[in-house]
């Protein structure tokens, strides 16, 4: 899968916008820190001087601002994780179903899928399951579990071939369809 410059596979334009906003806010905080530090250059202060109090206030404000920024970024990542996992799962399910259609009879199919190594800043695992809760009988599924969040997404997969149950880490994968079976493997590329 070929993405546009600046966008990796599975990255929504909204993710790019959030990254730009995060970068701009971080740059502003750093700039304020430099300005505050430049204002104290050449000034010697003792704990009893009035400048020491101003220094402590500026430092506390900077720390609070950075902590708040990091907390908001973490909250946004947690809220985007289910959507990101579902997008990756749907892409993989589509590739599995396409490989199933190609690998009829003695034909084999290998599809390389450039799924991201992380979603919402967290690693994840992809499991092929043969029986899934909430999915019609005879239909397998993919279960994607994020490492950094208590988030799991189930995506149904319908194939004529048998699904080979297993779990692989997120990242570049291969869908291998051969001998009436379909499996996910970690891509060597």
Steps between C-alpha positions, in 0.01 A plus 500: 500500500642833399413800715555864429810675629475559873231239548577144594268208433196509723551866595197717466536868404352582841797327668732727303307808611518392863873450464540851357299654786703305755825618339387863493400495868826329597697760305311780677575352842869464414512859370344631821759304695784657304356849542466444874854364519640789293340746741700351786839488321757711679277540803632342814240427754512374848208322662409824677494718184169589328623344172518157663123506554432596138733224384314242706163619367616484137648154552181373667283643218718336234486163676122523540456595133715212379321251729162621372614471138625144551178399676282636218709322237464174692122546529469564124703189421270289719192637325637441147631147568171313428450681168864443399484130591175457307652663192802268513272199560277583204804539273635162610159332466474633143846365415416160652176476302680605178773239554227240559342581162836477321624178663242266347597137444878465497567872456683680777477864597723716716394856567735739677308749712678809631304538821652740757709373792304720739153652521431804718859477624468141623606161367230244431443133418288346225343160567315283250218324680281224363215554748406848608236646729249716316598366157285263291582129524741384233660844479839559656630831621801711571544626855729799538621581852687823584786461749481842667121519534221271610366490145416205276322500164344201321465501121319211324676314217315275257707250299449170318842382622565408862645774716810402692466630856798696627623835627756736348623843608383806309720623219571385145326165451449236234173324429595151383230294325602148396370144521153612606630693802560868571746634757656830606877523524743777589641645178875473451501828303 
